[in-house]
């Protein structure tokens, strides 16, 4: 939960810069349950307002926050989820469709919703979901014009750097669907894991507008030209 303090600092910076949406990494609250000895200990329920209470320090009238966490669902099921926290309330929820390449303590989600925030229709897919064509395609067909990808590429040091692969995926999803793609990854080293960081912003033509520093926490910005997406979308900054 110490991550809330770091997110709050980033949010304050976003408020001062006029940023409207801040996307944080996958499982930024508590980490991935797959690595925890007692996964349910840091799972957070949504339906009873628990998540609203946890995220209360991030309330803002300017910045909407997208962030990953472990969700406690019905009958004790765990989901790798991302919430949209808008003006003090959770207004959207996405559950990861493909929890892991091999096995996971998480249940798979089964919905591909889109959300409207300030007139902008957006979609969220989590990390491994972006390797599959269909989730992004389905959301674009529902009107999503920006796709956010909370990611956690913390891997054992013997694994290869997957950041270049993630960037290639972002470019492909952007071009295929004519959407902006914004990925937010963890970065740095622990005793057991390393992530080189794949955070970046790609426009609908596949051009990389911004990318984060390797192995360092970072905050990157871009102005999205929503007018390029058609007459139904107004301008939104960053």
C-alpha positions as CSV (number, residue, x, y, z in Angstrom):
1,X,0.0,0.0,0.0
2,X,3.1,2.3,0.2
3,X,2.6,2.6,-3.6
4,X,-0.3,5.0,-2.8
5,X,2.1,7.7,-1.6
6,X,4.2,7.4,-4.8
7,X,1.0,7.6,-7.0
8,X,-0.2,10.6,-5.0
9,X,3.1,12.4,-5.8
10,X,2.7,11.5,-9.5
11,X,-0.9,12.7,-9.4
12,X,0.1,16.0,-7.9
13,X,2.5,16.5,-10.8
14,X,-0.2,15.6,-13.2
15,X,-2.5,18.2,-11.7
16,X,0.1,20.9,-12.1
17,X,0.8,19.9,-15.7
18,X,-2.9,19.7,-16.7
19,X,-2.9,16.0,-17.3
20,X,-6.3,14.4,-17.3
21,X,-5.6,10.7,-17.1
22,X,-2.8,8.9,-15.2
23,X,-2.2,5.2,-16.0
24,X,-0.3,3.2,-13.4
25,X,1.2,-0.4,-13.7
26,X,-0.5,-3.7,-13.3
27,X,-0.8,-4.8,-9.7
28,X,0.7,-1.6,-8.5
29,X,-1.2,-2.0,-5.3
30,X,0.4,-5.0,-3.4
31,X,2.1,-6.6,-6.4
32,X,1.2,-9.7,-8.3
33,X,-0.6,-12.3,-6.2
34,X,1.2,-15.1,-8.1
35,X,4.4,-14.2,-6.1
36,X,2.7,-13.9,-2.7
37,X,2.7,-16.7,-0.1
38,X,-0.8,-15.7,1.0
39,X,-2.4,-14.1,-2.1
40,X,-5.7,-13.2,-0.5
41,X,-4.1,-11.1,2.2
42,X,-3.9,-8.0,0.0
43,X,-6.9,-8.6,-2.2
44,X,-9.4,-5.8,-2.2
45,X,-13.2,-6.0,-2.7
46,X,-15.0,-3.6,-5.0
47,X,-18.7,-4.2,-4.5
48,X,-18.8,-3.2,-0.9
49,X,-16.9,0.1,-1.4
50,X,-13.6,-1.2,0.1
51,X,-11.6,-0.1,-3.0
52,X,-13.2,3.3,-2.9
53,X,-11.9,3.7,0.7
54,X,-8.4,2.5,-0.2
55,X,-8.1,4.9,-3.1
56,X,-9.5,7.9,-1.3
57,X,-6.1,9.6,-1.0
58,X,-6.0,9.7,-4.8
59,X,-9.2,11.7,-5.2
60,X,-8.8,14.5,-7.7
61,X,-11.2,16.8,-9.6
62,X,-8.7,17.0,-12.4
63,X,-7.0,13.6,-12.9
64,X,-8.6,10.3,-13.5
65,X,-6.4,7.4,-12.3
66,X,-6.2,3.9,-13.9
67,X,-4.4,1.4,-11.6
68,X,-4.0,-2.3,-11.1
69,X,-4.7,-4.4,-8.0
70,X,-5.8,-7.8,-6.9
71,X,-9.6,-8.0,-6.7
72,X,-11.4,-10.1,-4.2
73,X,-14.5,-11.4,-6.0
74,X,-17.4,-13.6,-5.2
75,X,-16.7,-16.9,-3.3
76,X,-13.1,-15.7,-2.6
77,X,-12.1,-15.7,-6.3
78,X,-9.1,-13.5,-7.1
79,X,-8.9,-11.4,-10.3
80,X,-6.0,-9.4,-11.7
81,X,-8.0,-6.2,-12.2
82,X,-7.6,-2.5,-13.2
83,X,-9.9,0.2,-11.8
84,X,-10.8,3.6,-13.1
85,X,-10.8,6.1,-10.2
86,X,-12.6,9.2,-11.2
87,X,-13.4,12.1,-8.8
88,X,-13.3,10.0,-5.7
89,X,-15.2,6.9,-6.9
90,X,-14.4,3.7,-8.8
91,X,-16.4,4.1,-12.1
92,X,-15.0,1.3,-14.1
93,X,-13.4,-2.1,-13.7
94,X,-11.5,-4.5,-16.0
95,X,-10.5,-8.1,-15.2
96,X,-7.5,-9.6,-17.0
97,X,-8.6,-12.1,-19.7
98,X,-5.3,-14.1,-19.9
99,X,-3.9,-14.1,-16.3
100,X,-0.5,-15.8,-17.2
101,X,1.3,-17.6,-19.9
102,X,1.3,-20.9,-17.8
103,X,-0.6,-20.9,-14.5
104,X,-1.9,-18.3,-12.1
105,X,-3.8,-17.9,-8.9
106,X,-6.1,-15.5,-10.7
107,X,-9.4,-16.3,-12.4
108,X,-9.8,-15.2,-16.0
109,X,-12.0,-12.3,-16.7
110,X,-14.7,-12.6,-19.4
111,X,-15.7,-9.1,-20.4
112,X,-14.2,-6.5,-22.8
113,X,-15.9,-3.3,-21.7
114,X,-15.2,0.3,-22.8
115,X,-15.6,3.4,-20.7
116,X,-16.4,7.0,-21.3
117,X,-14.4,9.5,-19.3
118,X,-14.9,13.2,-20.1
119,X,-16.2,12.4,-23.5
120,X,-13.3,10.1,-24.4
121,X,-14.1,6.4,-25.0
122,X,-11.3,4.2,-23.8
123,X,-10.4,0.6,-23.2
124,X,-8.1,-1.2,-20.8
125,X,-6.3,-4.5,-21.3
126,X,-3.7,-5.8,-18.9
127,X,-0.2,-6.9,-19.8
128,X,-0.5,-10.4,-21.5
129,X,-3.9,-9.5,-22.9
130,X,-2.2,-7.2,-25.4
131,X,-0.5,-10.2,-27.0
132,X,-3.9,-11.3,-28.3
133,X,-5.5,-9.5,-31.2
134,X,-9.1,-9.9,-30.2
135,X,-9.5,-7.8,-27.0
136,X,-8.2,-4.6,-28.6
137,X,-10.2,-5.2,-31.7
138,X,-13.4,-5.8,-29.7
139,X,-12.9,-2.6,-27.7
140,X,-12.1,-0.5,-30.8
141,X,-15.3,-1.9,-32.4
142,X,-17.2,-0.6,-29.4
143,X,-15.7,2.9,-29.9
144,X,-12.5,2.9,-27.9
145,X,-10.1,5.4,-29.2
146,X,-7.4,5.1,-26.6
147,X,-6.2,1.8,-25.2
148,X,-4.4,1.7,-21.8
149,X,-2.2,-1.3,-20.9
150,X,-1.2,-1.6,-17.2
151,X,1.7,-4.0,-17.2
152,X,4.0,-5.8,-14.8
153,X,7.0,-7.2,-16.6
154,X,9.0,-8.1,-13.4
155,X,10.7,-11.3,-14.4
156,X,13.5,-13.5,-13.0
157,X,16.9,-12.0,-14.1
158,X,17.6,-15.0,-16.4
159,X,14.7,-14.1,-18.6
160,X,15.4,-11.9,-21.6
161,X,14.4,-8.2,-21.7
162,X,10.8,-8.2,-23.0
163,X,10.5,-4.4,-23.4
164,X,11.3,-4.3,-27.1
165,X,8.6,-7.0,-27.7
166,X,6.1,-5.1,-25.7
167,X,6.8,-2.0,-27.8
168,X,6.3,-3.9,-31.0
169,X,3.0,-5.2,-29.7
170,X,1.9,-1.6,-28.8
171,X,2.7,-0.5,-32.3
172,X,0.8,-3.4,-33.9
173,X,-2.3,-2.8,-31.8
174,X,-2.3,0.9,-32.5
175,X,-2.0,0.5,-36.3
176,X,-4.5,-2.4,-36.5
177,X,-7.2,-0.5,-34.6
178,X,-6.3,3.1,-35.3
179,X,-6.1,3.9,-31.6
180,X,-3.6,5.5,-29.2
181,X,-1.9,2.9,-27.1
182,X,-0.5,3.8,-23.6
183,X,1.4,1.2,-21.7
184,X,2.5,1.6,-18.0
185,X,5.1,-0.9,-16.7
186,X,7.0,-1.4,-13.5
187,X,10.8,-0.7,-13.7
188,X,13.8,-1.6,-11.7
189,X,15.2,-4.5,-9.7
190,X,14.4,-6.5,-6.6
191,X,16.3,-9.4,-5.1
192,X,14.4,-11.8,-7.3
193,X,13.0,-9.9,-10.3
194,X,14.0,-7.3,-12.9
195,X,11.9,-5.2,-15.2
196,X,13.6,-3.0,-17.8
197,X,10.4,-1.0,-18.2
198,X,8.2,-0.9,-21.3
199,X,6.2,2.3,-20.5
200,X,5.4,4.2,-23.6
201,X,2.8,6.2,-25.6
202,X,2.1,5.2,-29.3
203,X,-0.1,7.2,-31.6
204,X,-2.7,5.7,-34.0
205,X,-0.1,5.7,-36.8
206,X,2.3,3.5,-34.8
207,X,4.7,6.4,-33.9
208,X,6.2,6.2,-30.5
209,X,5.6,9.6,-28.9
210,X,7.2,8.9,-25.5
211,X,9.1,6.1,-23.8
212,X,10.3,5.8,-20.2
213,X,13.9,5.4,-19.1
214,X,15.1,1.8,-18.7
215,X,15.3,0.4,-15.2
216,X,14.1,3.7,-13.6
217,X,10.7,4.8,-12.3
218,X,9.5,7.6,-14.6
219,X,6.5,9.7,-15.6
220,X,5.9,10.4,-19.2
221,X,3.4,12.7,-20.9
222,X,1.9,13.2,-24.3
223,X,-0.9,15.4,-25.8
224,X,-3.4,13.2,-27.6
225,X,-4.9,14.8,-30.7
226,X,-8.4,13.4,-30.3
227,X,-9.6,15.5,-33.2
228,X,-7.7,13.1,-35.4
229,X,-10.0,10.3,-34.2
230,X,-13.2,11.9,-35.7
231,X,-15.7,14.6,-35.0
232,X,-17.3,12.9,-32.0
233,X,-14.2,13.4,-29.8
234,X,-13.1,16.7,-28.2
235,X,-9.5,17.6,-27.3
236,X,-8.0,16.0,-24.3
237,X,-4.6,16.9,-22.9
238,X,-2.1,14.2,-22.1
